[in-house]
């Protein structure tokens, strides 16, 4: 089965999953976006208002920060990355994903990773990070390459953090510079 068909089937199952029924009310499904052959997969938390309205991940203000980090520090363009979220529906009031929601999304995200087969997966924010590394601490491990089941991961802070705390920009710059180094080595 080809990747396009596999992703389409995965998205259909996710959209119909009863575990997300409470999120479907008043929220649109926001699937992953980008080339299915991407070397870099970026996983965020959940769609925000702009993403929900437009149906694409990371296109709001945090997305602008992400694009800047990718271009200026990792040396790649957004359109070279496959970008997705832990949750594919916007949580009410833009709240954090709940444990049951993240747990229900885990298998779908694992399958999405298997379909895309990226060389490097960037985990943006604690929810994406803790889904893969439940006992990890973002403040300690951001910007450090991690491996699990033969996959290379790079945890980093969610780009939205720079919108509220400009001091975090330096950490993001360093983390995305690490992404560039990893890409050159891969």
Secondary structure as GFF3:
##gff-version 3
##sequence-region A 1 186
A	DSSP	alpha_helix	3	16	.	.	.	ID=ss1
A	DSSP	three_ten_helix	18	20	.	.	.	ID=ss2
A	DSSP	alpha_helix	21	24	.	.	.	ID=ss3
A	DSSP	beta_strand	40	44	.	.	.	ID=ss4
A	DSSP	alpha_helix	49	54	.	.	.	ID=ss5
A	DSSP	alpha_helix	61	69	.	.	.	ID=ss6
A	DSSP	pi_helix	70	74	.	.	.	ID=ss7
A	DSSP	three_ten_helix	78	80	.	.	.	ID=ss8
A	DSSP	beta_strand	81	85	.	.	.	ID=ss9
A	DSSP	three_ten_helix	92	94	.	.	.	ID=ss10
A	DSSP	alpha_helix	99	116	.	.	.	ID=ss11
A	DSSP	beta_strand	120	124	.	.	.	ID=ss12
A	DSSP	alpha_helix	126	132	.	.	.	ID=ss13
A	DSSP	alpha_helix	138	141	.	.	.	ID=ss14
A	DSSP	beta_strand	145	148	.	.	.	ID=ss15
A	DSSP	beta_strand	151	156	.	.	.	ID=ss16
A	DSSP	alpha_helix	161	164	.	.	.	ID=ss17
A	DSSP	three_ten_helix	166	168	.	.	.	ID=ss18
A	DSSP	alpha_helix	169	185	.	.	.	ID=ss19
###
